[in-house]
Amino acid sequence: MDYAKYIEAFNAGDDAALVRDFFTSDVLFQSGPRVLRGADELLAFLNWAHDGIRELIRAQLVLRDENHIFAEIDMDFVATKDRPDFTFGALKEGEHTTVKFFAVYYLRDGKVAQLKTGRWDPKTGVTPSPLAAGAPRPAPVLEPSAGAPRLGGSPAQRQAFLEYTRAFSNADFERFSQYYTDDVRCQLASIVLERREGIVNFYREMFKTVRENLTLHRLIADDDGLAADITSRFTAIEDAPNFVVAPLKKGEFVEVHVFVYYTLRDGRIADIRVARAGPASAPRRG
């Protein structure tokens, strides 16, 4: 198992994908008196633990042999909503805490078959968190829902951008539009989209025939903007002979490598500028 990829998947916040890709179906998880048996119990636990909490791994030491990985981990917990009952101490939205964990992973066929963890008390013996410069402070309320973390340069804010790309790729219009200001402007190669509702309406219509999936290769971020190296894959779910990138038949896809610059205002996207980094691929089937 590639532990660096495990950390990347864990920090992305998609618990279902993490359990599916990195744990066996009969995984055994032990943390003190807590014992979970099987992937379903593990996923249910993660869904509960991450309700209003983003959990980010910072590995301090990793040792491994053929069948085991040992890791000393400083784990940052960031509240995306008020959690007065949080296990490691009450947190308000935007606040964070760090807990040191020790984890032993028992591997079978490249996946985790057993995981044992222990921990120290919160904030004991941990390294400084990169979140400290920007926290604790409440994240701004994003309409129509307050659930989306703000965007910016911290690890949690960079992970929030990955959540934005997943919501966009999944055609979750309500979710991805939360990351925009009301007056956001999007400059594509062939059209300029004005305001949040203009972007949503454009993609809602496009996604009836062609879905767009974003693959992020590199992200440079600070509190003022994001620069992203992205591949957009456009897949036809119905025949789309007039699609602007290339005519597509149902089931075909085309890929375009783009550079996208996002201007931020108060942690939300206020301007999007997209430039192609090369020609579109030829249409093909997956």
PAPANU-911440 format. One record per residue (C-alpha): residue in one letter; x, y, z. Coordinates in Angstrom, 3 decimals. Example, Ala and Ser with C-alpha at 12.3 -4.5 7.8 and 13.67 -1.06 7.14 Angstrom:
REM PAPANU-911440
<r residuo="a" px="12.300" py="-4.500" pz="7.800"/>
<r residuo="s" px="13.670" py="-1.060" pz="7.140"/>
***
This chain:
REM PAPANU-911440
<r residuo="m" px="0.000" py="0.000" pz="0.000"/>
<r residuo="d" px="1.217" py="3.487" pz="-0.884"/>
<r residuo="y" px="0.890" py="5.324" pz="2.430"/>
<r residuo="a" px="1.319" py="8.735" pz="0.818"/>
<r residuo="k" px="-1.717" py="8.029" pz="-1.371"/>
<r residuo="y" px="-3.589" py="6.808" pz="1.722"/>
<r residuo="i" px="-2.911" py="10.130" pz="3.452"/>
<r residuo="e" px="-3.995" py="12.053" pz="0.368"/>
<r residuo="a" px="-7.247" py="10.067" pz="0.203"/>
<r residuo="f" px="-7.866" py="10.444" pz="3.952"/>
<r residuo="n" px="-7.333" py="14.200" pz="3.831"/>
<r residuo="a" px="-9.630" py="14.532" pz="0.807"/>
<r residuo="g" px="-12.552" py="13.801" pz="3.137"/>
<r residuo="d" px="-14.336" py="11.160" pz="1.027"/>
<r residuo="d" px="-14.742" py="8.449" pz="3.666"/>
<r residuo="a" px="-16.608" py="6.048" pz="1.387"/>
<r residuo="a" px="-13.803" py="6.135" pz="-1.191"/>
<r residuo="l" px="-11.173" py="5.773" pz="1.548"/>
<r residuo="v" px="-12.780" py="2.646" pz="3.008"/>
<r residuo="r" px="-13.447" py="1.166" pz="-0.435"/>
<r residuo="d" px="-9.936" py="1.706" pz="-1.783"/>
<r residuo="f" px="-7.704" py="1.113" pz="1.239"/>
<r residuo="f" px="-9.439" py="-1.318" pz="3.631"/>
<r residuo="t" px="-10.437" py="-4.967" pz="3.314"/>
<r residuo="s" px="-14.124" py="-5.829" pz="3.614"/>
<r residuo="d" px="-13.420" py="-7.672" pz="6.898"/>
<r residuo="v" px="-11.168" py="-4.993" pz="8.395"/>
<r residuo="l" px="-10.777" py="-4.962" pz="12.177"/>
<r residuo="f" px="-10.346" py="-1.538" pz="13.801"/>
<r residuo="q" px="-9.293" py="-1.170" pz="17.449"/>
<r residuo="s" px="-8.874" py="2.095" pz="19.335"/>
<r residuo="g" px="-8.782" py="1.593" pz="23.095"/>
<r residuo="p" px="-12.078" py="-0.076" pz="24.049"/>
<r residuo="r" px="-13.644" py="0.661" pz="20.658"/>
<r residuo="v" px="-13.709" py="-2.326" pz="18.301"/>
<r residuo="l" px="-15.219" py="-2.165" pz="14.810"/>
<r residuo="r" px="-15.622" py="-5.197" pz="12.581"/>
<r residuo="g" px="-15.934" py="-4.897" pz="8.825"/>
<r residuo="a" px="-15.881" py="-2.057" pz="6.301"/>
<r residuo="d" px="-19.510" py="-1.095" pz="6.937"/>
<r residuo="e" px="-18.933" py="-0.503" pz="10.660"/>
<r residuo="l" px="-15.743" py="1.448" pz="9.921"/>
<r residuo="l" px="-17.504" py="3.694" pz="7.407"/>
<r residuo="a" px="-20.415" py="4.314" pz="9.782"/>
<r residuo="f" px="-17.922" py="5.328" pz="12.478"/>
<r residuo="l" px="-16.066" py="7.702" pz="10.139"/>
<r residuo="n" px="-19.326" py="9.302" pz="9.012"/>
<r residuo="w" px="-20.232" py="9.889" pz="12.663"/>
<r residuo="a" px="-16.775" py="11.145" pz="13.635"/>
<r residuo="h" px="-16.599" py="13.565" pz="10.706"/>
<r residuo="d" px="-20.036" py="15.133" pz="11.197"/>
<r residuo="g" px="-19.012" py="18.799" pz="11.258"/>
<r residuo="i" px="-15.319" py="17.912" pz="11.579"/>
<r residuo="r" px="-12.542" py="17.795" pz="8.975"/>
<r residuo="e" px="-9.728" py="15.447" pz="10.026"/>
<r residuo="l" px="-6.282" py="15.965" pz="8.464"/>
<r residuo="i" px="-3.265" py="13.669" pz="8.830"/>
<r residuo="r" px="0.222" py="15.101" pz="9.302"/>
<r residuo="a" px="2.562" py="12.083" pz="9.456"/>
<r residuo="q" px="5.620" py="12.646" pz="11.667"/>
<r residuo="l" px="7.271" py="9.219" pz="11.396"/>
<r residuo="v" px="6.453" py="6.266" pz="9.151"/>
<r residuo="l" px="8.091" py="2.850" pz="9.451"/>
<r residuo="r" px="7.124" py="-0.198" pz="7.439"/>
<r residuo="d" px="7.934" py="-3.731" pz="6.462"/>
<r residuo="e" px="6.240" py="-6.003" pz="3.957"/>
<r residuo="n" px="3.054" py="-6.475" pz="5.985"/>
<r residuo="h" px="2.913" py="-3.547" pz="8.425"/>
<r residuo="i" px="3.019" py="0.237" pz="8.587"/>
<r residuo="f" px="3.666" py="2.132" pz="11.827"/>
<r residuo="a" px="2.934" py="5.854" pz="11.859"/>
<r residuo="e" px="3.252" py="8.641" pz="14.388"/>
<r residuo="i" px="0.582" py="11.126" pz="13.331"/>
<r residuo="d" px="-0.299" py="14.658" pz="14.379"/>
<r residuo="m" px="-4.008" py="14.811" pz="13.522"/>
<r residuo="d" px="-5.622" py="18.210" pz="12.966"/>
<r residuo="f" px="-9.377" py="18.416" pz="13.612"/>
<r residuo="v" px="-11.110" py="21.440" pz="12.065"/>
<r residuo="a" px="-14.731" py="22.278" pz="12.907"/>
<r residuo="t" px="-16.960" py="23.073" pz="9.924"/>
<r residuo="k" px="-19.839" py="23.733" pz="12.329"/>
<r residuo="d" px="-20.137" py="24.236" pz="16.090"/>
<r residuo="r" px="-19.318" py="20.976" pz="17.912"/>
<r residuo="p" px="-19.715" py="21.591" pz="21.669"/>
<r residuo="d" px="-19.761" py="17.811" pz="22.210"/>
<r residuo="f" px="-16.602" py="17.016" pz="20.217"/>
<r residuo="t" px="-14.591" py="14.134" pz="21.670"/>
<r residuo="f" px="-11.361" py="16.125" pz="22.028"/>
<r residuo="g" px="-12.922" py="19.317" pz="23.383"/>
<r residuo="a" px="-15.635" py="21.762" pz="22.341"/>
<r residuo="l" px="-14.977" py="23.492" pz="19.018"/>
<r residuo="k" px="-16.753" py="26.376" pz="17.350"/>
<r residuo="e" px="-16.998" py="26.620" pz="13.570"/>
<r residuo="g" px="-13.546" py="27.462" pz="12.174"/>
<r residuo="e" px="-11.641" py="26.387" pz="15.317"/>
<r residuo="h" px="-9.235" py="23.454" pz="15.381"/>
<r residuo="t" px="-7.287" py="21.199" pz="17.713"/>
<r residuo="t" px="-4.446" py="18.709" pz="17.229"/>
<r residuo="v" px="-4.056" py="15.234" pz="18.748"/>
<r residuo="k" px="-1.057" py="12.909" pz="18.458"/>
<r residuo="f" px="-1.906" py="9.352" pz="17.379"/>
<r residuo="f" px="0.139" py="6.201" pz="17.010"/>
<r residuo="a" px="-1.213" py="3.788" pz="14.414"/>
<r residuo="v" px="-0.250" py="0.276" pz="13.311"/>
<r residuo="y" px="-1.662" py="-0.932" pz="9.998"/>
<r residuo="y" px="-1.687" py="-4.674" pz="9.262"/>
<r residuo="l" px="-1.722" py="-5.235" pz="5.507"/>
<r residuo="r" px="-3.184" py="-7.964" pz="3.346"/>
<r residuo="d" px="-3.005" py="-7.901" pz="-0.455"/>
<r residuo="g" px="-2.179" py="-4.218" pz="-0.459"/>
<r residuo="k" px="-5.035" py="-3.116" pz="1.816"/>
<r residuo="v" px="-5.465" py="-2.551" pz="5.547"/>
<r residuo="a" px="-6.882" py="-5.674" pz="7.204"/>
<r residuo="q" px="-6.403" py="-4.443" pz="10.773"/>
<r residuo="l" px="-5.788" py="-1.012" pz="12.285"/>
<r residuo="k" px="-4.834" py="-0.317" pz="15.888"/>
<r residuo="t" px="-4.532" py="3.240" pz="17.204"/>
<r residuo="g" px="-3.584" py="4.922" pz="20.465"/>
<r residuo="r" px="-3.288" py="8.601" pz="21.335"/>
<r residuo="w" px="-2.023" py="11.206" pz="23.746"/>
<r residuo="d" px="-4.146" py="13.948" pz="25.257"/>
<r residuo="p" px="-5.111" py="16.772" pz="22.872"/>
<r residuo="k" px="-2.299" py="19.263" pz="22.116"/>
<r residuo="t" px="0.246" py="17.138" pz="24.045"/>
<r residuo="g" px="3.569" py="16.675" pz="22.243"/>
<r residuo="v" px="2.248" py="17.817" pz="18.861"/>
<r residuo="t" px="4.103" py="19.836" pz="16.262"/>
<r residuo="p" px="2.758" py="23.319" pz="15.379"/>
<r residuo="s" px="-0.200" py="23.071" pz="13.046"/>
<r residuo="p" px="-0.120" py="24.998" pz="9.747"/>
<r residuo="l" px="-3.722" py="25.886" pz="10.586"/>
<r residuo="a" px="-2.580" py="28.009" pz="13.528"/>
<r residuo="a" px="-1.959" py="31.134" pz="11.478"/>
<r residuo="g" px="-5.560" py="31.254" pz="10.322"/>
<r residuo="a" px="-7.389" py="29.818" pz="13.307"/>
<r residuo="p" px="-9.301" py="29.907" pz="15.487"/>
<r residuo="r" px="-11.724" py="32.175" pz="13.673"/>
<r residuo="p" px="-15.171" py="31.442" pz="12.353"/>
<r residuo="a" px="-15.520" py="30.623" pz="8.674"/>
<r residuo="p" px="-17.849" py="33.020" pz="6.831"/>
<r residuo="v" px="-21.428" py="31.966" pz="6.301"/>
<r residuo="l" px="-21.930" py="30.807" pz="2.712"/>
<r residuo="e" px="-25.412" py="31.084" pz="1.286"/>
<r residuo="p" px="-27.611" py="29.165" pz="0.818"/>
<r residuo="s" px="-25.910" py="26.817" pz="3.290"/>
<r residuo="a" px="-23.270" py="27.417" pz="5.950"/>
<r residuo="g" px="-21.680" py="23.998" pz="5.429"/>
<r residuo="a" px="-18.867" py="24.808" pz="2.985"/>
<r residuo="p" px="-15.464" py="25.663" pz="4.475"/>
<r residuo="r" px="-13.793" py="28.824" pz="3.182"/>
<r residuo="l" px="-11.126" py="28.626" pz="0.483"/>
<r residuo="g" px="-7.553" py="29.835" pz="0.874"/>
<r residuo="g" px="-4.013" py="28.702" pz="1.504"/>
<r residuo="s" px="-4.224" py="26.572" pz="4.668"/>
<r residuo="p" px="-4.375" py="22.755" pz="4.428"/>
<r residuo="a" px="-8.055" py="22.719" pz="5.404"/>
<r residuo="q" px="-8.862" py="25.442" pz="2.881"/>
<r residuo="r" px="-6.991" py="23.584" pz="0.126"/>
<r residuo="q" px="-8.977" py="20.462" pz="0.981"/>
<r residuo="a" px="-12.134" py="22.557" pz="0.713"/>
<r residuo="f" px="-11.163" py="23.284" pz="-2.896"/>
<r residuo="l" px="-11.001" py="19.526" pz="-3.544"/>
<r residuo="e" px="-14.509" py="19.265" pz="-2.112"/>
<r residuo="y" px="-15.581" py="21.998" pz="-4.531"/>
<r residuo="t" px="-14.162" py="20.069" pz="-7.512"/>
<r residuo="r" px="-15.897" py="16.872" pz="-6.374"/>
<r residuo="a" px="-19.223" py="18.660" pz="-5.956"/>
<r residuo="f" px="-18.854" py="20.171" pz="-9.438"/>
<r residuo="s" px="-17.937" py="16.801" pz="-10.976"/>
<r residuo="n" px="-20.941" py="15.203" pz="-9.255"/>
<r residuo="a" px="-23.301" py="17.904" pz="-10.603"/>
<r residuo="d" px="-24.154" py="18.904" pz="-7.032"/>
<r residuo="f" px="-25.266" py="22.404" pz="-8.027"/>
<r residuo="e" px="-26.385" py="23.478" pz="-4.568"/>
<r residuo="r" px="-23.107" py="22.401" pz="-3.019"/>
<r residuo="f" px="-20.557" py="23.733" pz="-5.524"/>
<r residuo="s" px="-22.380" py="27.062" pz="-5.906"/>
<r residuo="q" px="-21.855" py="27.707" pz="-2.170"/>
<r residuo="y" px="-18.203" py="28.423" pz="-2.970"/>
<r residuo="y" px="-19.121" py="31.421" pz="-5.177"/>
<r residuo="t" px="-19.856" py="35.029" pz="-4.338"/>
<r residuo="d" px="-23.227" py="36.277" pz="-5.576"/>
<r residuo="d" px="-21.519" py="38.387" pz="-8.270"/>
<r residuo="v" px="-18.987" py="35.746" pz="-9.387"/>
<r residuo="r" px="-17.789" py="35.994" pz="-13.005"/>
<r residuo="c" px="-16.560" py="32.995" pz="-15.042"/>
<r residuo="q" px="-14.592" py="33.566" pz="-18.262"/>
<r residuo="l" px="-14.517" py="30.451" pz="-20.461"/>
<r residuo="a" px="-12.972" py="30.230" pz="-23.937"/>
<r residuo="s" px="-16.268" py="30.820" pz="-25.731"/>
<r residuo="i" px="-18.546" py="32.524" pz="-23.192"/>
<r residuo="v" px="-18.601" py="34.704" pz="-20.079"/>
<r residuo="l" px="-20.943" py="33.622" pz="-17.299"/>
<r residuo="e" px="-22.233" py="36.262" pz="-14.906"/>
<r residuo="r" px="-23.307" py="35.713" pz="-11.294"/>
<r residuo="r" px="-23.847" py="32.546" pz="-9.303"/>
<r residuo="e" px="-27.208" py="31.732" pz="-10.865"/>
<r residuo="g" px="-25.777" py="32.264" pz="-14.355"/>
<r residuo="i" px="-23.065" py="29.660" pz="-13.766"/>
<r residuo="v" px="-25.501" py="27.184" pz="-12.223"/>
<r residuo="n" px="-28.026" py="27.615" pz="-15.038"/>
<r residuo="f" px="-25.328" py="27.151" pz="-17.713"/>
<r residuo="y" px="-24.002" py="23.908" pz="-16.232"/>
<r residuo="r" px="-27.429" py="22.592" pz="-15.328"/>
<r residuo="e" px="-28.347" py="22.796" pz="-19.015"/>
<r residuo="m" px="-24.994" py="21.434" pz="-20.254"/>
<r residuo="f" px="-25.014" py="18.520" pz="-17.826"/>
<r residuo="k" px="-28.259" py="17.233" pz="-19.351"/>
<r residuo="t" px="-26.164" py="15.873" pz="-22.230"/>
<r residuo="v" px="-22.492" py="16.282" pz="-21.260"/>
<r residuo="r" px="-20.975" py="15.850" pz="-17.798"/>
<r residuo="e" px="-17.677" py="17.459" pz="-16.818"/>
<r residuo="n" px="-15.281" py="15.768" pz="-14.398"/>
<r residuo="l" px="-12.333" py="17.702" pz="-12.954"/>
<r residuo="t" px="-8.986" py="16.059" pz="-12.166"/>
<r residuo="l" px="-6.699" py="18.349" pz="-10.157"/>
<r residuo="h" px="-2.973" py="17.918" pz="-10.834"/>
<r residuo="r" px="-1.554" py="20.870" pz="-8.903"/>
<r residuo="l" px="-2.909" py="23.697" pz="-6.773"/>
<r residuo="i" px="-1.180" py="26.892" pz="-5.644"/>
<r residuo="a" px="-3.245" py="28.784" pz="-3.097"/>
<r residuo="d" px="-3.246" py="31.753" pz="-0.768"/>
<r residuo="d" px="-5.978" py="33.896" pz="0.778"/>
<r residuo="d" px="-6.356" py="35.995" pz="-2.385"/>
<r residuo="g" px="-6.494" py="33.360" pz="-5.104"/>
<r residuo="l" px="-6.006" py="29.841" pz="-6.407"/>
<r residuo="a" px="-4.072" py="28.669" pz="-9.464"/>
<r residuo="a" px="-5.024" py="25.159" pz="-10.568"/>
<r residuo="d" px="-3.644" py="22.766" pz="-13.172"/>
<r residuo="i" px="-6.674" py="20.692" pz="-14.179"/>
<r residuo="t" px="-7.782" py="18.130" pz="-16.730"/>
<r residuo="s" px="-11.467" py="18.429" pz="-17.641"/>
<r residuo="r" px="-13.083" py="15.280" pz="-18.995"/>
<r residuo="f" px="-16.350" py="15.851" pz="-20.864"/>
<r residuo="t" px="-18.473" py="12.693" pz="-21.151"/>
<r residuo="a" px="-21.652" py="12.535" pz="-23.239"/>
<r residuo="i" px="-24.594" py="10.947" pz="-21.445"/>
<r residuo="e" px="-26.696" py="11.664" pz="-24.545"/>
<r residuo="d" px="-25.696" py="12.413" pz="-28.134"/>
<r residuo="a" px="-24.235" py="15.947" pz="-28.218"/>
<r residuo="p" px="-23.491" py="16.789" pz="-31.880"/>
<r residuo="n" px="-23.274" py="20.523" pz="-31.143"/>
<r residuo="f" px="-21.081" py="20.357" pz="-28.028"/>
<r residuo="v" px="-18.659" py="23.294" pz="-28.202"/>
<r residuo="v" px="-15.485" py="21.309" pz="-27.396"/>
<r residuo="a" px="-16.148" py="18.483" pz="-29.901"/>
<r residuo="p" px="-19.188" py="16.626" pz="-31.268"/>
<r residuo="l" px="-19.811" py="13.629" pz="-29.013"/>
<r residuo="k" px="-21.929" py="10.514" pz="-29.257"/>
<r residuo="k" px="-23.435" py="8.989" pz="-26.135"/>
<r residuo="g" px="-20.684" py="7.261" pz="-24.130"/>
<r residuo="e" px="-17.794" py="9.165" pz="-25.746"/>
<r residuo="f" px="-15.545" py="11.557" pz="-23.878"/>
<r residuo="v" px="-12.962" py="14.193" pz="-24.681"/>
<r residuo="e" px="-10.287" py="15.647" pz="-22.380"/>
<r residuo="v" px="-8.923" py="19.189" pz="-22.197"/>
<r residuo="h" px="-5.906" py="20.290" pz="-20.150"/>
<r residuo="v" px="-6.561" py="23.737" pz="-18.639"/>
<r residuo="f" px="-5.066" py="26.258" pz="-16.260"/>
<r residuo="v" px="-7.660" py="27.968" pz="-14.081"/>
<r residuo="y" px="-7.136" py="31.078" pz="-11.982"/>
<r residuo="y" px="-9.650" py="31.778" pz="-9.209"/>
<r residuo="t" px="-9.777" py="35.161" pz="-7.483"/>
<r residuo="l" px="-11.056" py="34.930" pz="-3.896"/>
<r residuo="r" px="-13.023" py="37.398" pz="-1.819"/>
<r residuo="d" px="-13.651" py="36.545" pz="1.847"/>
<r residuo="g" px="-12.889" py="32.896" pz="1.146"/>
<r residuo="r" px="-15.261" py="32.538" pz="-1.809"/>
<r residuo="i" px="-14.645" py="32.511" pz="-5.558"/>
<r residuo="a" px="-15.303" py="35.925" pz="-7.104"/>
<r residuo="d" px="-13.725" py="35.436" pz="-10.526"/>
<r residuo="i" px="-12.761" py="32.410" pz="-12.646"/>
<r residuo="r" px="-10.510" py="32.575" pz="-15.698"/>
<r residuo="v" px="-9.893" py="29.448" pz="-17.759"/>
<r residuo="a" px="-7.123" py="28.994" pz="-20.358"/>
<r residuo="r" px="-6.475" py="25.860" pz="-22.392"/>
<r residuo="a" px="-3.009" py="24.367" pz="-21.990"/>
<r residuo="g" px="-3.254" py="22.434" pz="-25.257"/>
<r residuo="p" px="-5.684" py="21.049" pz="-27.825"/>
<r residuo="a" px="-8.561" py="18.802" pz="-26.831"/>
<r residuo="s" px="-8.038" py="15.066" pz="-27.182"/>
<r residuo="a" px="-9.817" py="13.102" pz="-29.865"/>
<r residuo="p" px="-13.209" py="11.731" pz="-28.764"/>
<r residuo="r" px="-13.014" py="8.160" pz="-27.491"/>
<r residuo="r" px="-14.902" py="5.713" pz="-25.334"/>
<r residuo="g" px="-13.916" py="4.723" pz="-21.827"/>
***
